Amino acid sequence: MTATTTEGHNSVGSASREAFKRAQRVFIDGTTRVTIERDPIPRYMDKGEGAYLVDVDGRRFLDLNGNFTTLIHGHRFLPVIEAVTRQLQSGSCFANPTLAEIDLAELICGRVPGVETIRFVNTGSEAVMFAIKAARAFTGRPAIAKIEGAYHGAYDWVEVSQASTPDNWGQEDAPARVSYYHGMPASVLREVVPLRFNDVALLEKQITAHAADLAAIVLDPMPSRAGLIAPIPEFVTAVQRIAKKHGVLIIADEVLSFRQGYEGASARYGLSPDLFTFGKIIGGGLPVGAIAGSRAVMSVFDASGGRPLLPQGGTFSANPLSMVAGLASMTALDGDAFAHLEQLGDRLRGQLAAAIARNRAPFSVSGAASLLRIHPKAVLPRDFREATPTTAQAHVMKELSLAFAESGIILPNGAAACLSTPMTTEDTDHVASVFDDFLAKRSDIIESLAV
Ligand SMILES: Cc1ncc(COP(=O)(O)O)c(C=O)c1O
């Protein structure tokens, strides 16, 4: 099935097309991130301005991607520019600690219930990797349990069953351990227990069966790639109860979901994790990750008395540029900023739902706070399997994001869309009206959802 347009960045002579020609000579597939959207050419960006992006062909877009939900204040946020500029003039990185890392640590420890102490790394993937190693070091057990379809970055163990498909995901009550890349070691597969989001019976069965080997349950309180679906209270309570019963730690991966509130996502949903991972917004647009938790569990990193149970370093860990950018960004994320994002998110989700109802279209909307996802499903999915689109549904979503791009909006396809603090009701009204228009005028492809 072809895209409906050859205009814009795909057209002959566009600056994006020219850039892609150069990129294809030096990158095996023309990009350096598998997550880059292309149709078939990626859109090359020139700059960002608040809630907006400008591509190399001079087109302007409302940015609902925000570098995969990182840029909670949008682009070129002045306090971040000032903080980073000041820091650059003092030096970009040192083999010694700086005051900047203490400032950001104090802010996060002061905000998040259950976070007494923290360590900084450079990406969310690295944070997840070290949180899992910390759980292993603390419990002396090798395996983890994770939600089928949930994304936690690039560490092998969390990649298991990240992209399961109807052909290979197995029974509902016995999800298969599906490898993510060709050559993934069988030993890794053996050390991962797949769970299904919000499925209490399966949770109980899997954790009980594998408890002796399990170091941790890794859980994003609202896993975006698995549908961006809210956890039901029974599931949260069960995770807490079963983990405690078997001495399995809970790792809350809040790399993406931390933006759901002043105290983060776990607090929002009543989860009390042993370890947290953070990333994205806490770096203010610079690379960052963090592992955090109680003193008792984090003591595995304690090198003050010699070699710790888990040594952890990193050339750029806690680099002062990321620390000052994160501090500037997080300081500006006060109660008012979160209230603005919450209201704007509720309003937009409501407007999208109203457009769906008005057009009697087979769509639904999930998400919370500044996060949202549109599903080409008449009934709101309850987990990854239900959220996985059929071929026809995936085609409709591709067409939807093309229609959005033609109307000046970047809408991530198959992942969470996000709002940023510079956005206004005018921006979200525009998003809602483009969606309404698509539903009203594109009956040709929407009808394909009925078959
Ligand atoms: C929940 C979650 N965990 C971990 C990661 C990995 O973070 P990074 O891309 O910074 O390595 C991501 C990235 O999107 C994520 O959404």
PDBQT file of the ligand as one rigid body, heavy atoms in Angstrom, charges set to zero:
ROOT
HETATM    1  C1  LIG A 501      10.222   3.130  29.428  1.00  0.00    +0.000 C 
HETATM    2  C2  LIG A 501      11.557   3.316  28.777  1.00  0.00    +0.000 A 
HETATM    3  N1  LIG A 501      12.647   2.755  29.331  1.00  0.00    +0.000 NA
HETATM    4  C3  LIG A 501      13.867   2.905  28.788  1.00  0.00    +0.000 A 
HETATM    5  C4  LIG A 501      14.054   3.618  27.644  1.00  0.00    +0.000 A 
HETATM    6  C5  LIG A 501      15.428   3.743  27.045  1.00  0.00    +0.000 C 
HETATM    7  O1  LIG A 501      15.890   5.053  27.168  1.00  0.00    +0.000 OA
HETATM    8  P1  LIG A 501      17.047   5.589  26.201  1.00  0.00    +0.000 P 
HETATM    9  O2  LIG A 501      16.462   5.696  24.842  1.00  0.00    +0.000 OA
HETATM   10  O3  LIG A 501      17.441   6.917  26.794  1.00  0.00    +0.000 OA
HETATM   11  O4  LIG A 501      18.145   4.589  26.259  1.00  0.00    +0.000 OA
HETATM   12  C6  LIG A 501      12.954   4.225  27.011  1.00  0.00    +0.000 A 
HETATM   13  C7  LIG A 501      13.106   4.995  25.775  1.00  0.00    +0.000 C 
HETATM   14  O5  LIG A 501      12.180   5.363  25.105  1.00  0.00    +0.000 OA
HETATM   15  C8  LIG A 501      11.671   4.058  27.598  1.00  0.00    +0.000 A 
HETATM   16  O6  LIG A 501      10.573   4.597  27.037  1.00  0.00    +0.000 OA
ENDROOT
TORSDOF 0
